[in-house]
Structures are given as structure tokens and as C-alpha cells.
Amino acid sequence: MKFKLFGRTFEIRNSIESLPGLGNEQAWRDYLTLKGYAVTAKTAVKVAAVIRCVDVVAKTMASLPLHLYKQSEDGRVKAERHRIYKLLLRLPNPETTAYEFWHMYIFNLMLTHGAYARIKRDQNGFIESIWNIPTANVKPYRNARTGERYIEVITPDGKEILYDGYFMYTPGLRVFDANSSEDPIAIAADVLGLSMALHGYAKDYFENGANLGGVLEVAESLSDAAYEKLQESWHKAYQGITNQHKTAILEGGTKYVQAGRNPEESQALESRKFEVIEVCRMFGVPPHKVFELERSTNNNIEHQNIEYVQESIAPMAVRLEQTIYKDLLTAPEQARFFAKFNVNALLRGDINARTAYYHNARNDGWMNANDIRALEDMNPLPPGQGGDVYAINGNMIPLSSVPQNLPKGAINNAKQ
């Protein structure tokens, strides 16, 4: 629909009902191509809910301590002398911190068919650095005769072939084929396409005059001079915050008509809220993590955070830990070493809940003072102060020991 006001032509787009149905994949591809909404990883991150969902998972994972452990007779100990210990925890390569590395790696993993990193080795074959490779620059292959996997990487100087042992790879979503991963953005093209279309719809809705406050109707056509004078005087008298709620005095049969809104158009804008929930559902992120707090309260937000760790962060941690085990450890090392993200800090409750938890753990003898201090980022107690001693509350004794532990004469006194 088109109309003219103050010398400008405005156009309001058709109702949202003209968009293709969610089940019609080909119609959506045609529509998105026509409107310039090609659904790719690069265009998907322009949707605010998408980049927030991916970023919050990537930031959470990148901020978690990642340690390499060695299994020994006394349990597991940190393998701080292993060559890749520092690479995983601090500095994967001279130009990238561990936070930056894992943040980018997880972004590629969540938005594409998988994440890749180049493994550089020294002349003796030991790993000396790990470098991220944008998934868009990688083409995976497998040797048809030997079954060996390798990748072709597009570089500024051309192309490079990396064979197994010289790249790290975490596959994305594998549903139908164990040897290939699905592109999550392609699978969710309907949801993301609708989000981008609604965003464009809302942009046009406001930019093209659909939010007019009202229209002046005049009885006769105006000359150019009269038109300019009416426009100038109206804006001067009633435009701006300071001129709100003034009473208008109109002459010569001029009428002011309050502009209404098309219910379908308003409903289309309201449906953008629902699309935020759909995007959260797609990435497995609770809505409150993308600041959609309509259903969140102070009473349930802590439980939602625990669910976020259990449903989103813990599975991601396992995927990356197993990737490290598969691609960064040799066969002999796999029998003794393993990597582990520390997610315990994310599961802590408030100060009262933590105090009760530590109190019970200490009294029941399965945590000592230094264990608790380590979880609270405190230094251990100095040697000789009992920080490493495991103790148990002395008032818990077996029933069979009760007679032996009663004071002398207590049994006779009880009989009397």
C-alpha cells in the first residue's frame, strides 16, 4: 500500500501472512534469496539471539580452567610437565591465548559442521603449538583406499593438505551418517530465515511510515506555498517533546485523523519475541541467558543456571575433552593422560548453600580444609596446620559400640 504525505511517498509492506509456510523449504529458499536473506553462518550471527546464544556458550567454555591430568596409583594429578599442558590452559600458540582459541573454536563448532585446528610439531614430532582454522576454509576428505582422513585448507598463499595427526577436529551434529556432520544453520534455515525476515519486516514497518501518529486532511488541494506553510507551522507548533499534549486549532475545514495500526502488522512484530525462544531452543540455551526474562524469577534463576550447565556446558566439555584425547595424545599417552574442564565453579550456589555443602562434606570426612579452600580460590593452609587432614564428626559411632563408650557406672545407674 502506498500513500503520499508532505511530498514523500510511503509504502507499507504486505502482512506477515504473505511469508512462506514453515514447512515449505523450497519456498523459503526462494523468498530468502529474493530478499537477500541467504542463511549462512555469517548471516545467522546478524540475528541478535543467535550471536548471543553462541557467544554465551563460547565465553563460558573459554573461561573454564582446562587441565591435563595423569592417572597414577594415588589418583589423578595435574600433568604440568607434559608439553601440551600449557597449550591447553594458557597459550595454544605465541599469538593466541587459551580463551581466544577456545572462544573461536566453539563459535565454528556451533555454527558449522565442525571445528578445526592446525597442529604444529617440532622436528621430533612433539606438539609445539595449536592454531585455529576457520571452518569455511576447510574441505574434509577421506582416502577411498586406506580410509585415512585429511583436509584441504585454503590459505593466503593457496592450498595446504593436512593429514591425520596434524589437525584437530571436533565434528558437529551427526545424525544420519557417522562419517559426515550436518550443518546446523542449514537444518535451522526456517527458524533463522523467519527471524531475519521478521527483523527486516520490523525495520521497514517503522522506516516506511507505518508508525505515523496521524494525518491532516484538507478540504481543497493546496498550492505549493500553502503546503509548505502548513507543514512548517504544524511542525513548529506540535513537533517535539516540549509540544506534546497541546490543543490543535485547525482552520479552513482541516481535519486531523489519528492513524491506526494494522493488527496483523502489530502481531508480526510481537512474533519476534517467539523467535527468540525458537533460537534458544535450537542452541539449547535457556532464554534468560539471552536476556529474555519474561518467565524468569529470583526463585528459579539459580535452578535455570544449573540446568544450563547440565544441558549445554557439560556436554560441550565432554566433546572437547574427547577431541583432545583423540587428536592431541598418542596411543601410549591415552592410557595414562586425559583432559578435563573444571565446571564445579558454575554449579556453586549462593553463599549459604555453599557453606552448608562444605560443612557437610567436612563433617562427613570426604573433603578437607584445603579441598574447600581450593574450590573457593584460596591458598592452602601452611604445612602443619592440618589442612590436608580428613576428619569425621566424633558424635557418629556405631550402635554396637554404645556400651563400651558409656561412662563407668552409667549402665548400673540405668538399671537401678
N, C-alpha and C positions, 0 to 999 in steps of 0.2 A: 504494500500500500504506500502511495506517495502523496505528500501534501506540501504546500508552499507556505512559508511563514517568514516575514521580514526579509524577503528577497532570496531565501535559501530553500532548496528542495530537500526534504527529508524523506527517508524511506524506512519503513518498519518491516523487518523480515517476517516471513510466514510463521505460523505457530510451530511449536516444537513437534506437533503431530506429524509434520512433514518429514521428520527424520526417519531413516530406515528402522525396521524392527530389529531387536537384538539378535534374533535367530537367523537373520538373512546376512550371511557373511559376505557374499559377493556384492550385495547392495551397499554394505558398509564400506567395502574396499573402494567401490566406485565413488561413493559420497565423500569419503575422506581424501581420496586422490583429487577430486574436483575442488574441494575446499582447502586443499593444501595441508591436510592433517595426516600425513604419512606416519603411521605408527612404528617408530623405531626407538631404540634405547635413547638416542639423543633427543628425539621429540617428546618421549614419555617423561623425561625429567623436567620438562617445562610445566607439567602438571604439579601443582604445589603439593598435593597429597602424596604423589609418587616420590618426589625427591625427599620429602620429609620421612616417609616410611623407610626408604633405603638408607638415608643418612643416619637415622637414629639407630638402626641395627649396626651399620658400619662403625659409627662412633663408639657404640657400646663395646663391640668386639675389639676394636683397635685400642681401647683404653684398658682392657683387661691384661693383667700380667700373664705372660706365656713362658713357661719354664720347661726345660728339657730335664727329665728325671732318669735316674739309673736304678734299676731294681737290684737290691742286694739282699744278703741274708738278714740284715737288720731292718728291712723295709725299703722304701724308696728314698733316695737322696737326690738333691739337685746336682746335675752333671755339669757343673760350672766350668770344668776344664775341657769339655767337648767343644770342638771347633764351631758347631752351629748354635751353641747356647746363646752367645752374644748376638748372633744374627737374628734369632727368633725374638729375643727380648728387647734388644736395644737398637741395633744398626744393621739391617739386612745388607746394605751396601754403603759406600762412603758418602752418597748423596741423599740417602733416604732414611728417615727414622722408622722405627718399627710401627709407630702409629700411622704415619703416612702410607707405608707399604700396605698394611692390612686394611686400612680405610679404602684405598683404591682397589685392592684385590677383591674385597667383598662387594663393592659397587659393581664391578664387572661380573661377579658371580651371580648377583641378584637380578641384573638387568639383561643378561645374555645367556647363551647356552653353556657358559662355564668361564672359569678364570685361569689365567696362565701366568707363569713367572719363569724367567730365564735363570738357569743355574750356571754360574761360572765357577770353574775348577782351576786349581793351580797345576803345576807341571807334574805333581804327584797324584793328581786325581782327587784331592780333597776339596770340598766346597769352600770357596772364599767369599762369595757374595751371591745375593739373590736380587733379581730385578723384575719389576712388573712389566708385563706385556699387555697392551690394550687388546682385548678380545677381537675387536674389529680388524686388527692387523694379522689375525691368525687364521690359517686354514689347516684343520686336522686331517691326517691321512693314516692309513694302516697298510703295511706291506701285505699284498694278497698272498704271497708265497710263504713268508716267515711269520706273519701276524704281528711284526714289530710296528709299534706306533711311532709316528714322527709328525712334526708340524712345520709348515712353511710360514715364515714371519716376514711381513713387509717392513722394511727398514728404510731410512732416508737414502741409503746407498743402493737399494734394490731389494733382493730377497735373500733370506737365510734359512737353511734347513737345520732344525734341531731334532736330535734323536733322543730316545728314551734315556733318562739319566742326566739330560742337560736341560730339562724343563720340568716345572711343577705344574700339575693340572688338577683342578677340582671341578668335576662335572656338575652341570646344572641339573635341571629337572629331567630325570629319566623315567619314562612312563611305559613306553611300548618296546623300546629297543635298548638292551644292556650296553650296546657299543656306541650309542649316539644320544645326545641330550636335546631336549626341546627348548625352544626359545620362549621364555615366559611372557615376553612382550607380545609375541605373535599369538600365543594362546589367549591372552587377555586383551586382544585388539578391540573387541567390542566394548569392554568396560572403559579402556583408555580412550578409545575413539569418541565415545559418548561424553566423557569428561572434557576432552578438548573441544568437542562441538558445543557443549553447553557453555564453556568458557567463552568461545567465540560468539555464541548467541548473546550472552550477557553483555559482552563488550559492545556489540552492535546495538543492543537494546538501549543502552544508555548513550552511546556516542551519536546515534542517528535520530535522537529526538523523541524516543518513546517515553521519556520521563518528563514531558512537558508539564508545567504547572497549570497552564490554561491557554485559551486562545481569545483574542479580541475580534469581535465581529462588527463590521461597519455596514451601514445601510447602503452606501454607494461606493463605487470604486474611487480610489484616491489618486490624486496626481502625485508625481514623484516627490515634489516639495512637501505636500501634506503627509505623505507616507513617512518621509524622513523625520518630519516634525513630531508626528505621533509616536514613532518609535523612540525618539530621543527623550521626549517628555515622559513617556511611560517608564523607561529605564531609570531616568533621573529621579522620579518620584517613588518608585516601588521596588527597585532592584537593590539587593544587598541586605545584610543582617539588620542594619540600623533602620531600614524602612519596612520591616516586617509588621504585619497586622494593621497597616494603615487602611483607612477607608478610601476607596477609589471613587472619584466623581467623574462620570463619563458624559460626554456631550454628543449631540447630533445623532442619537439613535445607536451609539456604540454600545455593544454588549460584551461582557466578559463571561466566557464559558469555561467552567472548571473542567480540566482534562481528566478523563477516567483511564483506568488501566484494564487491558485485556486480561481476564482471569487466567487464560491459558498461558499467556506470556509470563505472568507472575508465578504460575505454577512451575514453569520451566526453570525459572531462577531458583525456586525453592528446592527443586530436584537436585541441584548441585550439592546440597548437604548429603543427600543419599549417596551420591557418587563418591564422596569422601569415605563413607563406610565401606563401599564396594572395593575401593582401592586398598583400604586397610585389610579387608578380608583376603584380598589377593596375595598380599605380602605377609599375612599372619601377624600383623602389628595391632595391638589394642588401640581403639580410636583416641583414647586420652593421650597417647604418645604423639599424635598429630594435632593436639590441642582441640580435639572435638570432645568437649566436656559435658555435653548435654545429659549424658546418662551416668556421669561420674559424681561421686560424693566423697566427703572426707572419710567416710566409714569403709568404702570399698576400694579406694585408690591403692592402698597397700597390697591388697589381695590381687588387684589387677597387675601390679608391678611384678608380683611373684609369678603370676601366670605368664607374663611377658618373658621372664627369664626361662621358665619351664618350656614354653611352647615355641619361642623364637630364638633365644640366645643359646640355650643348652644344645639344641640340635645343630645349630651353626658351629658351635665349638667342637662338637664331635666330628663334623665333616672336615674341619680344618686340621684337627689333631690327626685324623686318619690319613689325610693328604700328606702331612709331614712324615708320618710313619712310612707311607708308601714311596714317596719320592725323594726324601732327604736322608733316609737311613739305609745303610747297606743291610744285606741279609743277616750277617752276624750281629750287627748292631740292633736289629729289630728284636732279637731275643732278649736284649737287656735294657734298651732305651725306649722311652716314649715321651711325647709332648703333652702338656696339659694346661688348659686355660683355667685360671682361678676365678670362678664365678661366685664364690662364697660371699664376697662383699655385696653383691647385688641382691642376695637373699636376706640380708640383715633387716630386722625390723627396727622399730624406734628404740630409744634408749632403755625404756622399761622392759620391752620384750627381750632385748639382748642381755640385759642384766639378769633376768630370770633364767634365760638359756644358759649363760655362763655359770651361774650359781649352781644349777642342777648338774651341769657337766662336771664341775669341780668336785661337788659333793659325791657324785657317783663314781669318781675315780677314772674317767676316761679322757679328761683334759687336765693339764697342769697350768700353773700361772703363766708360764712362758707361751704355751699354746694360745691362751686367751689374749695375751699381750700382742702376739704376732698378728692375730685377726683384727686387732684394734690399731695396727700400725705403730706399736710401741716397742721400744728396745727391750730385750730380755733382762731379767734381774741379774745382778752381778753374781759370779760364782760364789757358792757358799750360802746363799740366801734361800735355797730351796725352790727356785723357780722351775726346775726340771723334775721335781718330786711329784709322783702321782699318789694322792691320798684319798681316803674314803671316810665318810662321816662315821664316827665311832659309835653312835647310838643304834646302828643297824647290826644286830647279831642274830645268829640262828636261834630258833626256839629251843633246840636241844641243848644249847649252851646256857640257858637261863639259870638252872640250879647252880651251876658251877660259878656263875658270875654274881650271884647274890651275896650281900654282906654276911659275915658269920652271925649265926643266930637268927637270921631272917626267917628260915624255914621253920624252926621251932616256934618262933613267935607267931608265925602264921597259923601253925597247928593249934596253938593254945587259944 
